[in-house]
Amino acid sequence: MIFGPPNHVNPLGKGLRAFSAVPAHEKIFKVTNAAKFLAAAGTTYSIPKLHGLPEVIVAGRANVGKSTLLNAVLGRRDLVHTSSKPGRTQSLNFYRVGPTFGPGKLVVVDAPGYGARGRPEWGEIFDYYIDHREQLRRIYILLNAKHGLNEMDRMMLESLNAKTHANAGTRFSLQAIVTKVDAIPLEDVKPTLAKIRQGIWEAAPLCLPAIVTTAAKHPYIGIDAVRKSIVEACGLQPKV
């Protein structure tokens, strides 16, 4: 045997077991400087083919804190540009996640914000991507805890729920992420989240349970849960 008889203490064994016990999402997101911008698509014709890696797309209202959340998830301070002016993202932006060598493990797509500052052409490319991207595995919709759901959020949830229903959950799923929970008073957190969850269920019954997050400053909340969700959605979680 390579490591000796069963009663032999292998000096490497402990380390190997420890590494194998590390959750898949921690392994994939471990090398934070490996997250890399790949491409931006401003039209349906410019959506890159890439390497067929599984993808997730993140959408939200223009003031939801999407860029801040993505930087926290990707482990970078400024990979995704943030701005005090909402609506900075004006194209589908593709980011590779995984080892520095090779194509990576998965791709996170940052979508333009919707709402009052949104533009019709952004909605067109977003819908086209969802309807035609074979490697899409999950749509994340971000909701601001401080502002709750408005009519545009409900319309978006209803639309994405219909798209999820149409594909029978075989190609992609839908999940909500609640952002900026630290922006509301502690005593209001429980009732506020309950109201948001009820609104999500009413508009999108197929939406997976919401992940609650804070990402503006340490200590972050929910970032590890988002990473785990992404890895599971992309089918990269080892089978037990």
Short mmCIF file of the C-alpha atoms (twelve columns), coordinates in Angstrom:
data_MODEL
# 
_entry.id   MODEL 
# 
loop_
_atom_site.group_PDB 
_atom_site.id 
_atom_site.type_symbol 
_atom_site.label_atom_id 
_atom_site.label_alt_id 
_atom_site.label_comp_id 
_atom_site.label_asym_id 
_atom_site.label_seq_id 
_atom_site.Cartn_x 
_atom_site.Cartn_y 
_atom_site.Cartn_z 
_atom_site.pdbx_PDB_model_num 
ATOM 1   C CA . MET A 1   0.000   0.000  0.000   1 
ATOM 2   C CA . ILE A 2   1.187   3.478  -0.738  1 
ATOM 3   C CA . PHE A 3   0.580   4.768  2.788   1 
ATOM 4   C CA . GLY A 4   1.549   1.645  4.718   1 
ATOM 5   C CA . PRO A 5   -0.576  -0.801 6.685   1 
ATOM 6   C CA . PRO A 6   -3.822  0.327  8.398   1 
ATOM 7   C CA . ASN A 7   -2.145  0.820  11.774  1 
ATOM 8   C CA . HIS A 8   0.548   3.045  10.275  1 
ATOM 9   C CA . VAL A 9   0.127   6.751  10.934  1 
ATOM 10  C CA . ASN A 10  0.408   8.544  7.609   1 
ATOM 11  C CA . PRO A 11  1.822   12.060 8.059   1 
ATOM 12  C CA . LEU A 12  -0.022  13.188 4.936   1 
ATOM 13  C CA . GLY A 13  -3.330  11.563 5.726   1 
ATOM 14  C CA . LYS A 14  -4.605  14.203 8.082   1 
ATOM 15  C CA . GLY A 15  -3.906  16.940 5.586   1 
ATOM 16  C CA . LEU A 16  -5.510  15.027 2.731   1 
ATOM 17  C CA . ARG A 17  -8.631  14.289 4.761   1 
ATOM 18  C CA . ALA A 18  -8.830  17.891 5.864   1 
ATOM 19  C CA . PHE A 19  -8.598  19.119 2.275   1 
ATOM 20  C CA . SER A 20  -11.230 16.676 1.039   1 
ATOM 21  C CA . ALA A 21  -13.528 17.810 3.833   1 
ATOM 22  C CA . VAL A 22  -13.413 21.439 2.692   1 
ATOM 23  C CA . PRO A 23  -16.789 22.330 1.129   1 
ATOM 24  C CA . ALA A 24  -16.778 22.737 -2.645  1 
ATOM 25  C CA . HIS A 25  -17.802 26.396 -2.515  1 
ATOM 26  C CA . GLU A 26  -14.849 27.210 -0.263  1 
ATOM 27  C CA . LYS A 27  -12.433 25.508 -2.655  1 
ATOM 28  C CA . ILE A 28  -13.836 27.271 -5.708  1 
ATOM 29  C CA . PHE A 29  -13.968 30.749 -4.154  1 
ATOM 30  C CA . LYS A 30  -10.776 30.275 -2.107  1 
ATOM 31  C CA . VAL A 31  -8.396  31.897 -4.602  1 
ATOM 32  C CA . THR A 32  -10.103 35.270 -4.651  1 
ATOM 33  C CA . ASN A 33  -7.599  36.923 -6.968  1 
ATOM 34  C CA . ALA A 34  -8.498  34.335 -9.607  1 
ATOM 35  C CA . ALA A 35  -11.889 35.974 -10.196 1 
ATOM 36  C CA . LYS A 36  -11.521 37.695 -13.540 1 
ATOM 37  C CA . PHE A 37  -13.567 39.936 -15.813 1 
ATOM 38  C CA . LEU A 38  -14.103 38.141 -19.115 1 
ATOM 39  C CA . ALA A 39  -16.403 40.175 -21.342 1 
ATOM 40  C CA . ALA A 40  -19.179 42.741 -21.565 1 
ATOM 41  C CA . ALA A 41  -22.182 42.372 -23.859 1 
ATOM 42  C CA . GLY A 42  -24.219 45.429 -24.767 1 
ATOM 43  C CA . THR A 43  -26.246 43.693 -27.484 1 
ATOM 44  C CA . THR A 44  -27.613 40.201 -28.057 1 
ATOM 45  C CA . TYR A 45  -25.020 39.740 -30.824 1 
ATOM 46  C CA . SER A 46  -22.085 40.414 -28.493 1 
ATOM 47  C CA . ILE A 47  -22.909 37.820 -25.815 1 
ATOM 48  C CA . PRO A 48  -19.716 35.721 -25.608 1 
ATOM 49  C CA . LYS A 49  -19.723 31.955 -26.125 1 
ATOM 50  C CA . LEU A 50  -16.957 31.397 -23.543 1 
ATOM 51  C CA . HIS A 51  -16.213 27.772 -22.639 1 
ATOM 52  C CA . GLY A 52  -19.676 26.448 -21.849 1 
ATOM 53  C CA . LEU A 53  -19.089 26.743 -18.103 1 
ATOM 54  C CA . PRO A 54  -22.202 26.813 -15.910 1 
ATOM 55  C CA . GLU A 55  -23.436 30.362 -15.342 1 
ATOM 56  C CA . VAL A 56  -25.585 32.295 -12.888 1 
ATOM 57  C CA . ILE A 57  -26.940 35.782 -13.494 1 
ATOM 58  C CA . VAL A 58  -27.575 38.442 -10.860 1 
ATOM 59  C CA . ALA A 59  -30.268 41.080 -11.385 1 
ATOM 60  C CA . GLY A 60  -31.808 43.759 -9.210  1 
ATOM 61  C CA . ARG A 61  -33.167 47.258 -8.958  1 
ATOM 62  C CA . ALA A 62  -30.668 50.018 -9.717  1 
ATOM 63  C CA . ASN A 63  -30.128 50.905 -6.043  1 
ATOM 64  C CA . VAL A 64  -30.025 47.412 -4.573  1 
ATOM 65  C CA . GLY A 65  -26.264 47.187 -3.908  1 
ATOM 66  C CA . LYS A 66  -25.570 44.583 -6.558  1 
ATOM 67  C CA . SER A 67  -21.966 45.582 -7.288  1 
ATOM 68  C CA . THR A 68  -21.083 45.669 -3.591  1 
ATOM 69  C CA . LEU A 69  -22.570 42.214 -3.079  1 
ATOM 70  C CA . LEU A 70  -20.773 40.752 -6.097  1 
ATOM 71  C CA . ASN A 71  -17.412 42.118 -4.965  1 
ATOM 72  C CA . ALA A 72  -17.934 40.442 -1.578  1 
ATOM 73  C CA . VAL A 73  -18.968 37.143 -3.186  1 
ATOM 74  C CA . LEU A 74  -16.032 37.205 -5.617  1 
ATOM 75  C CA . GLY A 75  -13.653 38.181 -2.823  1 
ATOM 76  C CA . ARG A 76  -12.470 41.340 -4.548  1 
ATOM 77  C CA . ARG A 77  -12.701 44.956 -3.462  1 
ATOM 78  C CA . ASP A 78  -13.138 46.580 -6.850  1 
ATOM 79  C CA . LEU A 79  -13.485 43.920 -9.544  1 
ATOM 80  C CA . VAL A 80  -17.111 44.960 -10.066 1 
ATOM 81  C CA . HIS A 81  -17.259 48.742 -10.301 1 
ATOM 82  C CA . THR A 82  -19.352 50.427 -7.645  1 
ATOM 83  C CA . SER A 83  -20.724 53.938 -7.796  1 
ATOM 84  C CA . SER A 84  -22.709 56.335 -5.630  1 
ATOM 85  C CA . LYS A 85  -24.845 56.891 -8.706  1 
ATOM 86  C CA . PRO A 86  -27.257 53.966 -9.295  1 
ATOM 87  C CA . GLY A 87  -27.384 52.341 -12.718 1 
ATOM 88  C CA . ARG A 88  -23.641 52.056 -13.318 1 
ATOM 89  C CA . THR A 89  -23.923 48.613 -14.951 1 
ATOM 90  C CA . GLN A 90  -25.071 49.073 -18.555 1 
ATOM 91  C CA . SER A 91  -24.265 45.694 -20.089 1 
ATOM 92  C CA . LEU A 92  -24.132 42.015 -19.233 1 
ATOM 93  C CA . ASN A 93  -20.733 41.610 -17.564 1 
ATOM 94  C CA . PHE A 94  -19.187 38.148 -17.333 1 
ATOM 95  C CA . TYR A 95  -16.809 37.134 -14.525 1 
ATOM 96  C CA . ARG A 96  -14.885 33.880 -14.277 1 
ATOM 97  C CA . VAL A 97  -14.634 32.133 -10.915 1 
ATOM 98  C CA . GLY A 98  -12.112 29.401 -10.132 1 
ATOM 99  C CA . PRO A 99  -8.407  28.557 -10.462 1 
ATOM 100 C CA . THR A 100 -6.078  30.947 -12.256 1 
ATOM 101 C CA . PHE A 101 -5.156  28.230 -14.754 1 
ATOM 102 C CA . GLY A 102 -7.659  27.017 -17.339 1 
ATOM 103 C CA . PRO A 103 -11.109 28.484 -17.979 1 
ATOM 104 C CA . GLY A 104 -12.215 28.420 -14.321 1 
ATOM 105 C CA . LYS A 105 -15.141 26.605 -12.751 1 
ATOM 106 C CA . LEU A 106 -18.165 28.838 -13.324 1 
ATOM 107 C CA . VAL A 107 -19.229 32.264 -14.568 1 
ATOM 108 C CA . VAL A 108 -21.133 34.971 -12.701 1 
ATOM 109 C CA . VAL A 109 -23.034 37.408 -14.913 1 
ATOM 110 C CA . ASP A 110 -23.842 40.911 -13.683 1 
ATOM 111 C CA . ALA A 111 -26.988 42.327 -15.302 1 
ATOM 112 C CA . PRO A 112 -27.962 46.007 -15.657 1 
ATOM 113 C CA . GLY A 113 -30.301 47.331 -12.982 1 
ATOM 114 C CA . TYR A 114 -33.988 47.555 -13.730 1 
ATOM 115 C CA . GLY A 115 -36.513 50.138 -12.577 1 
ATOM 116 C CA . ALA A 116 -36.771 53.887 -13.060 1 
ATOM 117 C CA . ARG A 117 -33.173 54.147 -14.277 1 
ATOM 118 C CA . GLY A 118 -33.408 51.095 -16.518 1 
ATOM 119 C CA . ARG A 119 -33.530 51.180 -20.283 1 
ATOM 120 C CA . PRO A 120 -35.649 49.049 -22.675 1 
ATOM 121 C CA . GLU A 121 -32.562 47.695 -24.448 1 
ATOM 122 C CA . TRP A 122 -31.201 46.370 -21.153 1 
ATOM 123 C CA . GLY A 123 -34.408 44.409 -20.642 1 
ATOM 124 C CA . GLU A 124 -34.185 43.041 -24.161 1 
ATOM 125 C CA . ILE A 125 -30.682 41.648 -23.759 1 
ATOM 126 C CA . PHE A 126 -31.533 40.298 -20.299 1 
ATOM 127 C CA . ASP A 127 -34.586 38.428 -21.615 1 
ATOM 128 C CA . TYR A 128 -32.659 37.152 -24.634 1 
ATOM 129 C CA . TYR A 129 -29.885 35.838 -22.427 1 
ATOM 130 C CA . ILE A 130 -32.299 33.993 -20.131 1 
ATOM 131 C CA . ASP A 131 -34.302 32.536 -23.016 1 
ATOM 132 C CA . HIS A 132 -31.299 31.323 -25.025 1 
ATOM 133 C CA . ARG A 133 -28.355 30.698 -22.696 1 
ATOM 134 C CA . GLU A 134 -28.093 26.933 -22.382 1 
ATOM 135 C CA . GLN A 135 -25.474 27.053 -19.614 1 
ATOM 136 C CA . LEU A 136 -27.610 29.287 -17.354 1 
ATOM 137 C CA . ARG A 137 -28.246 27.490 -14.075 1 
ATOM 138 C CA . ARG A 138 -29.786 30.073 -11.748 1 
ATOM 139 C CA . ILE A 139 -31.187 33.595 -11.764 1 
ATOM 140 C CA . TYR A 140 -30.653 35.638 -8.615  1 
ATOM 141 C CA . ILE A 141 -32.900 38.614 -7.998  1 
ATOM 142 C CA . LEU A 142 -31.693 41.094 -5.385  1 
ATOM 143 C CA . LEU A 143 -34.138 42.931 -3.139  1 
ATOM 144 C CA . ASN A 144 -33.285 45.875 -0.887  1 
ATOM 145 C CA . ALA A 145 -34.281 45.165 2.737   1 
ATOM 146 C CA . LYS A 146 -34.589 48.875 3.480   1 
ATOM 147 C CA . HIS A 147 -36.974 49.593 0.620   1 
ATOM 148 C CA . GLY A 148 -38.829 46.287 0.446   1 
ATOM 149 C CA . LEU A 149 -40.625 45.181 -2.702  1 
ATOM 150 C CA . ASN A 150 -42.017 47.804 -5.052  1 
ATOM 151 C CA . GLU A 151 -44.240 47.266 -8.068  1 
ATOM 152 C CA . MET A 152 -41.270 46.833 -10.396 1 
ATOM 153 C CA . ASP A 153 -39.808 44.123 -8.148  1 
ATOM 154 C CA . ARG A 154 -43.124 42.287 -8.153  1 
ATOM 155 C CA . MET A 155 -43.384 42.500 -11.930 1 
ATOM 156 C CA . MET A 156 -39.841 41.192 -12.282 1 
ATOM 157 C CA . LEU A 157 -40.502 38.335 -9.875  1 
ATOM 158 C CA . GLU A 158 -43.688 37.400 -11.754 1 
ATOM 159 C CA . SER A 159 -41.855 37.464 -15.084 1 
ATOM 160 C CA . LEU A 160 -38.957 35.342 -13.819 1 
ATOM 161 C CA . ASN A 161 -41.359 32.938 -12.131 1 
ATOM 162 C CA . ALA A 162 -43.133 32.459 -15.469 1 
ATOM 163 C CA . LYS A 163 -39.815 31.820 -17.231 1 
ATOM 164 C CA . THR A 164 -38.816 29.316 -14.538 1 
ATOM 165 C CA . HIS A 165 -42.176 27.571 -14.882 1 
ATOM 166 C CA . ALA A 166 -41.860 27.471 -18.664 1 
ATOM 167 C CA . ASN A 167 -38.570 25.585 -18.479 1 
ATOM 168 C CA . ALA A 168 -39.960 23.351 -15.712 1 
ATOM 169 C CA . GLY A 169 -36.892 24.007 -13.602 1 
ATOM 170 C CA . THR A 170 -34.807 21.771 -15.852 1 
ATOM 171 C CA . ARG A 171 -32.402 24.435 -17.134 1 
ATOM 172 C CA . PHE A 172 -32.342 27.072 -14.425 1 
ATOM 173 C CA . SER A 173 -33.913 27.985 -11.101 1 
ATOM 174 C CA . LEU A 174 -34.760 31.277 -9.410  1 
ATOM 175 C CA . GLN A 175 -33.603 32.546 -6.023  1 
ATOM 176 C CA . ALA A 176 -33.916 35.849 -4.151  1 
ATOM 177 C CA . ILE A 177 -31.164 37.595 -2.201  1 
ATOM 178 C CA . VAL A 178 -32.120 40.277 0.328   1 
ATOM 179 C CA . THR A 179 -29.442 42.980 0.566   1 
ATOM 180 C CA . LYS A 180 -28.623 45.753 3.056   1 
ATOM 181 C CA . VAL A 181 -30.346 44.116 6.021   1 
ATOM 182 C CA . ASP A 182 -27.984 46.111 8.242   1 
ATOM 183 C CA . ALA A 183 -29.655 49.309 7.019   1 
ATOM 184 C CA . ILE A 184 -32.824 48.656 9.021   1 
ATOM 185 C CA . PRO A 185 -33.201 48.876 12.826  1 
ATOM 186 C CA . LEU A 186 -32.602 45.598 14.632  1 
ATOM 187 C CA . GLU A 187 -36.113 45.493 16.050  1 
ATOM 188 C CA . ASP A 188 -37.555 45.799 12.525  1 
ATOM 189 C CA . VAL A 189 -35.496 43.004 10.938  1 
ATOM 190 C CA . LYS A 190 -37.857 40.118 11.683  1 
ATOM 191 C CA . PRO A 191 -41.120 41.763 10.530  1 
ATOM 192 C CA . THR A 192 -39.407 43.349 7.519   1 
ATOM 193 C CA . LEU A 193 -37.994 40.030 6.317   1 
ATOM 194 C CA . ALA A 194 -41.322 38.307 6.925   1 
ATOM 195 C CA . LYS A 195 -43.077 40.889 4.738   1 
ATOM 196 C CA . ILE A 196 -40.459 40.561 1.990   1 
ATOM 197 C CA . ARG A 197 -40.647 36.765 2.019   1 
ATOM 198 C CA . GLN A 198 -44.437 36.895 1.812   1 
ATOM 199 C CA . GLY A 199 -44.213 39.290 -1.130  1 
ATOM 200 C CA . ILE A 200 -41.735 37.030 -2.909  1 
ATOM 201 C CA . TRP A 201 -43.955 33.983 -2.438  1 
ATOM 202 C CA . GLU A 202 -47.046 35.802 -3.716  1 
ATOM 203 C CA . ALA A 203 -45.272 37.032 -6.852  1 
ATOM 204 C CA . ALA A 204 -43.020 34.030 -7.499  1 
ATOM 205 C CA . PRO A 205 -44.041 30.758 -5.828  1 
ATOM 206 C CA . LEU A 206 -41.193 28.925 -7.592  1 
ATOM 207 C CA . CYS A 207 -38.542 31.202 -6.086  1 
ATOM 208 C CA . LEU A 208 -36.149 29.424 -3.738  1 
ATOM 209 C CA . PRO A 209 -35.872 30.694 -0.120  1 
ATOM 210 C CA . ALA A 210 -34.258 34.114 0.080   1 
ATOM 211 C CA . ILE A 211 -30.689 34.516 1.329   1 
ATOM 212 C CA . VAL A 212 -30.279 37.465 3.713   1 
ATOM 213 C CA . THR A 213 -27.054 39.444 3.277   1 
ATOM 214 C CA . THR A 214 -24.989 42.459 4.253   1 
ATOM 215 C CA . ALA A 215 -21.898 43.303 2.220   1 
ATOM 216 C CA . ALA A 216 -21.041 46.971 2.739   1 
ATOM 217 C CA . LYS A 217 -18.675 46.358 5.644   1 
ATOM 218 C CA . HIS A 218 -17.281 43.554 7.793   1 
ATOM 219 C CA . PRO A 219 -18.472 41.324 9.245   1 
ATOM 220 C CA . TYR A 220 -20.390 40.233 6.166   1 
ATOM 221 C CA . ILE A 221 -23.591 38.253 6.507   1 
ATOM 222 C CA . GLY A 222 -24.813 35.616 4.060   1 
ATOM 223 C CA . ILE A 223 -21.899 35.800 1.613   1 
ATOM 224 C CA . ASP A 224 -20.839 32.223 2.297   1 
ATOM 225 C CA . ALA A 225 -24.456 31.122 1.791   1 
ATOM 226 C CA . VAL A 226 -24.552 32.880 -1.592  1 
ATOM 227 C CA . ARG A 227 -21.325 31.170 -2.657  1 
ATOM 228 C CA . LYS A 228 -22.668 27.792 -1.597  1 
ATOM 229 C CA . SER A 229 -25.899 28.413 -3.486  1 
ATOM 230 C CA . ILE A 230 -24.007 29.331 -6.656  1 
ATOM 231 C CA . VAL A 231 -21.844 26.216 -6.515  1 
ATOM 232 C CA . GLU A 232 -24.857 23.973 -5.901  1 
ATOM 233 C CA . ALA A 233 -26.797 25.615 -8.727  1 
ATOM 234 C CA . CYS A 234 -23.888 24.998 -11.096 1 
ATOM 235 C CA . GLY A 235 -23.776 21.310 -10.161 1 
ATOM 236 C CA . LEU A 236 -20.299 21.540 -8.660  1 
ATOM 237 C CA . GLN A 237 -21.187 20.204 -5.224  1 
ATOM 238 C CA . PRO A 238 -19.748 16.667 -4.836  1 
ATOM 239 C CA . LYS A 239 -22.328 13.916 -4.620  1 
ATOM 240 C CA . VAL A 240 -22.431 12.176 -1.250  1 
# 
